[in-house]
């Protein structure tokens, strides 16, 4: 399968985190910012970086942004700048554009302007922390879209000593296990033996419907 190409425009805390994380997972990333200090900060991790004004259509075209599958516009403080950059990305034919927004009003405008997705990082982080606190079994949560989230969780007490094939999590609960950590310090193992019983000290990474997550203490009740 051919790897997707990503363009990240704006390398503040949000954009640089997105860009460097994608790069660490061996994704093809073009990282852009008009501030050379921001560009230099990510250049140790990302090969294709440039100091440009991403409201300049020609500069984006020359850098190959139009060849990217997804663009993430990480500079959301100035609405006019975000709109111009969004229009440039649309002009270049980027199929999917994610835009960071400062507030709900900006979000509404950017969606009407054609952004495929608009995120409010501070609000979403608050929701993420709150959901983590609701259940003691949840370690981390990342929203994928309106329907699904990726969750890292402790093994619930009722699952300890049972194998994945015995638990039948997908058919019974709509939970898809994508990886296991033996301990908190171990790397994620995605080549799981579904016949091996789960241990108390292990952690699971699962994909689950948000509707299931919204049920208080769902995992601890299983």
C-alpha positions in Angstrom: 0.0 0.0 0.0 1.4 3.4 -1.0 2.1 5.7 2.0 0.0 8.8 2.4 1.6 12.1 2.2 0.9 14.8 4.8 1.4 18.6 4.8 1.5 20.4 8.2 1.1 24.1 7.9 2.0 26.0 11.1 4.5 24.5 13.5 3.4 25.8 16.9 2.7 23.3 19.7 -0.2 21.7 18.0 1.3 21.5 14.4 4.8 20.5 15.5 3.3 17.7 17.6 1.3 16.4 14.7 4.2 16.7 12.3 6.8 15.0 14.4 4.5 12.2 15.5 3.6 11.5 11.8 7.3 11.5 11.0 8.2 9.1 13.8 5.7 6.7 12.4 7.5 6.8 9.1 4.9 8.9 7.3 5.9 11.3 4.5 5.5 14.8 5.9 6.1 18.3 4.6 6.3 20.7 7.5 5.9 24.5 6.9 6.0 27.6 8.9 6.7 31.3 8.3 8.9 31.4 11.5 12.4 30.0 10.9 12.7 29.1 14.6 9.8 26.8 14.4 11.1 25.3 11.2 14.5 24.6 12.8 12.9 23.1 15.8 11.3 20.2 13.8 14.1 19.9 11.2 15.9 17.3 13.3 13.0 15.0 13.0 11.4 15.9 9.7 13.3 15.8 6.4 11.1 18.1 4.3 10.7 21.4 6.1 10.5 24.9 4.8 10.1 28.5 5.9 7.2 29.9 3.8 4.1 32.0 4.0 1.4 29.4 3.5 -1.0 32.1 2.4 1.2 32.2 -0.8 -0.3 29.8 -3.3 2.7 29.7 -5.5 5.1 28.8 -2.7 2.9 25.9 -1.6 2.6 24.7 -5.2 6.4 24.7 -5.6 6.9 22.7 -2.4 4.6 19.9 -3.7 1.8 20.5 -1.1 -0.8 19.8 -3.9 0.5 16.2 -4.1 -0.4 15.5 -0.4 -3.3 13.4 0.6 -4.0 15.3 3.8 -3.1 18.8 5.0 -3.3 19.9 8.6 -3.5 23.6 9.1 -2.2 24.1 12.6 -2.3 27.9 12.9 -5.7 28.8 14.1 -5.4 32.1 15.9 -6.0 34.4 12.9 -9.2 33.6 11.0 -8.3 35.5 7.8 -5.0 33.7 7.5 -6.6 30.4 8.1 -9.3 31.1 5.4 -6.7 32.1 2.8 -4.5 29.0 3.6 -7.6 26.8 3.4 -8.6 28.3 0.0 -5.0 27.7 -1.3 -5.1 24.1 -0.2 -8.5 23.7 -2.0 -7.0 25.4 -5.1 -4.2 22.9 -5.0 -6.6 20.0 -4.9 -5.6 18.5 -1.5 -8.4 15.9 -0.8 -8.7 16.3 2.9 -8.0 19.4 5.0 -8.0 19.5 8.8 -7.9 22.9 10.4 -7.2 24.0 14.0 -9.6 26.5 15.2 -9.5 29.1 18.1 -13.2 28.9 19.0 -16.6 27.5 18.0 -17.4 30.6 15.9 -14.2 30.2 13.8 -15.0 26.5 13.5 -18.4 27.2 12.0 -16.9 29.6 9.4 -14.1 27.2 8.5 -16.5 24.3 8.0 -18.7 26.5 5.7 -15.5 27.4 3.8 -15.0 23.8 3.0 -12.7 22.4 5.7 -13.2 18.6 6.0 -12.5 18.7 9.7 -12.0 21.5 12.3 -10.5 20.7 15.7 -10.5 22.7 18.9 -7.4 21.2 20.7 -8.0 22.7 24.1 -11.6 21.6 24.3 -10.8 18.1 23.0 -8.0 17.7 25.5 -10.4 18.7 28.3 -12.9 16.0 27.1 -10.1 13.5 26.8 -8.9 14.1 30.4 -12.4 14.0 31.7 -13.2 10.7 30.0 -9.9 9.2 31.3 -10.9 10.1 34.8 -14.4 8.6 34.6 -13.0 5.1 34.5 -9.9 4.0 36.4 -9.1 1.4 33.6 -8.6 4.1 30.9 -5.0 5.3 30.5 -5.2 7.3 27.3 -7.8 8.2 24.7 -7.5 9.6 21.2 -10.6 10.5 19.2 -10.4 9.2 15.7 -13.7 10.8 14.4 -17.2 11.3 15.6 -17.8 7.5 15.9 -14.6 5.9 17.1 -11.7 6.4 19.6 -8.4 4.6 20.2 -8.0 3.8 23.9 -5.1 2.5 25.9 -6.4 0.7 29.0 -5.6 -1.6 31.9 -6.9 -5.1 31.6 -10.2 -5.2 33.5 -10.3 -7.6 36.4 -12.9 -9.8 34.8 -10.7 -10.2 31.7 -7.6 -11.4 33.6 -6.8 -15.1 33.0 -8.9 -15.2 29.8 -7.7 -15.1 26.2 -8.9 -12.7 23.5 -10.5 -15.6 21.6 -12.4 -16.6 24.8 -13.5 -13.0 25.5 -14.9 -12.4 22.0 -14.6 -8.7 22.5 -15.5 -7.6 19.0 -18.7 -9.6 18.7 -19.9 -9.2 22.3 -18.9 -5.5 23.0 -17.8 -3.9 19.7 -14.2 -3.6 21.0 -11.3 -4.3 18.6 -7.9 -5.0 20.2 -5.1 -3.7 18.1 -2.1 -4.2 20.4 -0.9 -5.3 23.8 1.9 -4.0 26.2 3.3 -6.6 28.5 4.0 -3.8 31.1 3.8 -0.1 31.2 7.4 0.2 29.9 7.2 -2.2 27.0 6.6 -1.3 23.4 3.3 -2.1 21.8 3.0 -5.6 20.3 0.5 -5.8 17.4 1.3 -9.5 16.7 -0.8 -10.9 19.5 -1.5 -14.5 20.3 -5.2 -14.5 20.8 -5.0 -17.8 22.7 -2.8 -16.6 25.5 -4.6 -15.5 28.7 -4.4 -11.8 29.6 -2.4 -10.8 32.7 -3.2 -8.1 35.3 -0.1 -6.0 34.5 -0.8 -5.8 30.8 -2.3 -2.9 28.9 -4.5 -3.1 25.8 -4.8 -0.7 22.9 -8.3 -0.9 21.5 -10.6 0.8 18.9 -14.0 1.3 20.4 -17.2 3.2 19.5 -17.6 6.5 21.2 -21.1 5.5 22.2 -19.7 2.7 24.3 -17.1 5.0 25.9 -19.8 7.4 26.9 -21.3 4.8 29.3 -19.8 5.7 32.7 -17.3 3.0 34.0 -18.1 0.8 31.0 -14.9 -1.1 31.0 -14.9 -1.6 34.8 -18.3 -3.1 34.5 -17.3 -5.8 32.0 
